Amino acid sequence: MSTTELIEQALKLEPQAKFILVESLLNSLDRPDAALNEVWLDEAERRLVAYREGRIGAVPVEDVFRRRK
């Protein structure tokens, strides 16, 4: 079954069944990824070491949030 066919079938479901389907799909995407978490942990540790050694600087949190506006 193609993605288009699957969507067409899903659109025919009753509202409660649609909700269960959507919730199940979202939950399947929200699973922790151990490999990805390890990559981010390594990156955070590298940045902390670089900061402590003075190789990189920091940006005050106020400046970060000011830039987002």
PAZA-784510 format. One record per residue: x, y, z of N, C-alpha, C in turn. Coordinates in pm, 1 decimal, always signed. Layout:
<nodes>
n.c1, n.c2, n.c3, ca.c1, ca.c2, ca.c3, c.c1, c.c2, c.c3
X, Y, Z, X, Y, Z, X, Y, Z $
...
</nodes>
This chain:
<nodes>
n.c1, n.c2, n.c3, ca.c1, ca.c2, ca.c3, c.c1, c.c2, c.c3
+85.9, -117.5, +0.0, +0.0, +0.0, +0.0, +90.1, +123.3, +0.0 $
+59.6, +216.3, -86.0, +139.2, +338.7, -94.2, +101.9, +433.7, +19.4 $
+184.1, +533.5, +38.2, +156.1, +634.2, +141.0, +25.9, +706.7, +110.4 $
+3.4, +737.6, -15.5, -120.1, +805.7, -54.9, -241.4, +720.1, -22.2 $
-233.5, +591.3, -52.8, -344.7, +501.2, -22.7, -367.2, +489.4, +128.1 $
-259.7, +485.8, +201.2, -269.0, +476.6, +346.6, -336.7, +601.0, +404.5 $
-300.4, +716.4, +353.3, -361.8, +841.4, +399.1, -510.7, +843.3, +363.6 $
-541.6, +800.9, +243.6, -682.7, +797.7, +202.6, -764.6, +708.4, +295.3 $
-710.1, +594.9, +331.8, -778.8, +504.0, +423.2, -791.8, +565.2, +562.1 $
-686.3, +629.9, +607.8, -687.5, +690.9, +741.1, -791.6, +801.6, +749.2 $
-809.1, +876.0, +642.0, -906.8, +985.0, +640.6, -1050.8, +934.5, +649.2 $
-1072.8, +809.2, +618.7, -1206.2, +750.0, +626.2, -1240.1, +702.1, +768.3 $
-1143.3, +701.3, +856.7, -1165.6, +652.5, +992.8, -1253.9, +748.0, +1072.1 $
-1315.9, +693.1, +1175.0, -1391.7, +774.6, +1269.5, -1292.9, +861.4, +1348.0 $
-1338.7, +975.5, +1401.5, -1248.6, +1065.6, +1473.9, -1166.1, +997.8, +1584.6 $
-1227.5, +911.9, +1663.6, -1153.3, +846.6, +1771.7, -1043.1, +755.8, +1715.9 $
-1072.6, +684.7, +1608.4, -971.8, +598.6, +1546.5, -858.5, +682.3, +1487.0 $
-893.7, +797.8, +1429.4, -790.5, +888.0, +1377.2, -698.4, +934.1, +1489.0 $
-758.7, +969.4, +1601.2, -678.9, +1014.3, +1715.3, -583.1, +905.1, +1760.3 $
-631.4, +783.4, +1772.5, -546.1, +671.5, +1814.3, -432.7, +651.1, +1714.1 $
-464.8, +659.8, +1586.0, -363.0, +644.4, +1482.3, -256.4, +752.9, +1491.8 $
-301.2, +878.0, +1501.5, -207.7, +990.6, +1509.3, -121.2, +979.8, +1635.0 $
-184.6, +949.3, +1747.0, -109.3, +936.9, +1872.1, -5.1, +825.7, +1861.7 $
-41.3, +715.0, +1802.2, +52.3, +603.7, +1785.8, +169.2, +641.5, +1695.6 $
+139.2, +711.4, +1587.0, +245.6, +754.3, +1496.0, +340.2, +853.3, +1563.5 $
+284.3, +950.4, +1635.6, +368.4, +1048.0, +1705.0, +454.1, +981.6, +1811.1 $
+396.6, +889.4, +1885.8, +473.6, +818.2, +1988.0, +587.0, +738.4, +1926.5 $
+566.7, +684.7, +1807.3, +672.4, +607.4, +1742.2, +790.4, +696.4, +1703.4 $
+765.0, +826.0, +1683.2, +871.5, +919.5, +1648.2, +941.6, +976.4, +1769.9 $
+879.8, +962.2, +1884.4, +930.1, +1024.9, +2006.2, +1015.0, +931.0, +2091.5 $
+1057.8, +821.9, +2034.9, +1141.1, +727.8, +2110.0, +1283.4, +781.9, +2118.9 $
+1343.5, +769.7, +2236.8, +1482.7, +814.4, +2248.6, +1573.5, +735.0, +2154.4 $
+1669.2, +802.2, +2099.0, +1766.9, +739.7, +2010.3, +1900.2, +741.4, +2082.9 $
+1941.8, +626.3, +2134.7, +2063.5, +617.7, +2214.9, +2185.8, +666.9, +2137.7 $
+2194.5, +632.9, +2010.9, +2310.0, +674.9, +1930.6, +2312.9, +827.1, +1916.0 $
+2197.6, +886.2, +1890.0, +2190.9, +1031.2, +1875.7, +2220.4, +1100.3, +2008.1 $
+2167.9, +1046.9, +2116.8, +2197.0, +1102.8, +2249.1, +2346.7, +1098.3, +2278.5 $
+2413.3, +992.9, +2236.9, +2557.4, +980.2, +2258.2, +2633.7, +1086.2, +2178.0 $
+2590.9, +1110.8, +2056.5, +2654.1, +1213.1, +1972.8, +2641.9, +1350.0, +2040.0 $
+2521.0, +1383.1, +2089.9, +2501.1, +1512.6, +2155.0, +2579.4, +1522.7, +2285.5 $
+2587.9, +1413.6, +2359.8, +2665.7, +1414.0, +2483.1, +2812.9, +1440.7, +2452.8 $
+2867.3, +1372.9, +2352.2, +3007.2, +1395.0, +2313.3, +3029.4, +1540.7, +2271.5 $
+2937.5, +1595.2, +2193.8, +2949.7, +1734.8, +2148.4, +2945.8, +1830.8, +2267.1 $
+2854.0, +1808.1, +2358.8, +2843.4, +1895.1, +2476.9, +2971.5, +1889.3, +2559.8 $
+3027.3, +1770.9, +2575.3, +3152.0, +1757.6, +2651.6, +3267.6, +1826.8, +2580.8 $
+3275.1, +1814.5, +2447.7, +3381.7, +1883.5, +2371.6, +3370.3, +2035.0, +2388.0 $
+3248.6, +2084.9, +2380.6, +3228.4, +2229.3, +2395.3, +3262.7, +2277.8, +2535.4 $
+3228.2, +2198.7, +2637.1, +3260.7, +2236.5, +2774.4, +3411.8, +2241.6, +2794.6 $
+3482.9, +2143.0, +2744.4, +3628.9, +2141.0, +2756.1, +3688.2, +2261.2, +2683.3 $
+3640.1, +2288.7, +2562.1, +3690.6, +2402.2, +2484.4, +3663.7, +2533.3, +2557.7 $
+3548.3, +2546.0, +2619.2, +3515.3, +2667.3, +2694.7, +3609.4, +2682.6, +2814.2 $
+3626.7, +2575.0, +2887.6, +3712.7, +2580.4, +3006.1, +3858.0, +2608.5, +2969.8 $
+3900.0, +2565.9, +2852.0, +4037.5, +2590.6, +2807.0, +4051.2, +2728.2, +2741.0 $
+3941.9, +2800.1, +2728.2, +3946.0, +2934.0, +2669.1, +3950.9, +2935.2, +2517.7 $
+3925.4, +2822.8, +2453.5, +3929.3, +2816.8, +2307.6, +3801.1, +2869.0, +2244.5 $
+3692.0, +2870.6, +2321.4, +3566.5, +2928.9, +2273.7, +3508.5, +3014.4, +2385.1 $
+3428.0, +3111.2, +2346.8, +3365.5, +3198.3, +2445.0, +3220.5, +3159.5, +2468.1 $
+3155.8, +3239.3, +2546.9, +3015.0, +3216.5, +2577.5, +2935.2, +3340.5, +2540.1 $
+2806.6, +3321.5, +2522.3, +2715.5, +3431.3, +2492.1, +2617.1, +3439.3, +2608.4 $
+2601.7, +3556.5, +2668.1, +2504.7, +3569.4, +2777.4, +2364.3, +3530.6, +2731.5 $
+2292.3, +3462.8, +2818.3, +2159.0, +3415.1, +2783.4, +2066.6, +3529.0, +2741.1 $
+2085.6, +3645.3, +2798.7, +2003.2, +3760.0, +2760.6, +2021.7, +3793.1, +2612.8 $
+2146.7, +3785.6, +2565.0, +2175.0, +3812.7, +2424.0, +2112.7, +3706.7, +2333.1 $
+2116.6, +3583.6, +2376.4, +2059.1, +3475.2, +2296.7, +1910.2, +3498.4, +2277.6 $
+1839.5, +3527.4, +2386.2, +1695.2, +3545.8, +2376.3, +1658.6, +3676.3, +2305.9 $
+1742.1, +3775.9, +2316.4, +1717.1, +3902.6, +2246.7, +1724.1, +3881.2, +2096.1 $
+1815.4, +3796.2, +2050.5, +1832.3, +3770.1, +1907.3, +1712.8, +3694.9, +1848.4 $
+1640.8, +3621.3, +1929.0, +1530.4, +3538.7, +1880.4, +1407.6, +3621.0, +1845.7 $
+1399.9, +3744.7, +1891.5, +1279.6, +3825.3, +1869.2, +1277.3, +3885.6, +1732.1 $
</nodes>
